[in-house]
């Protein structure tokens, strides 16, 4: 299977719905919201699936993209996709394994943008969001976008993060967080 991304580029996806690609309407909306902040950024794609969001970030000038994905076959596809769309000056890494175990490898290496899209029925939302804070993965001016189905997860308060906006796109919703500001 294939999927079109920014610049009318085609990337590979795995067959079936095991790595449910983010709908094009949601991808476009996300990059419209984050326009002007992608070029030169460090991007983390959590539960990367096909790697479409990381590929688009590379196409839009991200300096570095890191993906975490459990599936070995998905990791191979992500690597191929990112290698095809990246420029020589861009860096990318694909980390295979359980996201909760692999996040510690990135400790205190903050990212400007984090996209988190786990299987909708997973129990990863709160552990990953609290891990982002605990491991220092979000830059002080960074944002996290969480894709979810409102029937399986509702936006919640996360210690260390501030919920700043929610957007609805059919059955895919995005909830955005920034680092909590400390009042003096």
ABEGO torsion letter per residue (X at the ends): XBBBBBGGBBBBBBBEAAABBBBAAAAAAAAAAABGAABGBBBBBBGAEAGAAAAAAAAAGBABBBBBBABAAAAAAAAAAAAAABBAABBBBBBBEBAAAAAAAABGBBBABBBBBBBAABAAAAAAAAAAAAAGABBAABBBBBBBBAAABBBBBBBGBBBABBBBBEABBBBBBBBBBBBX
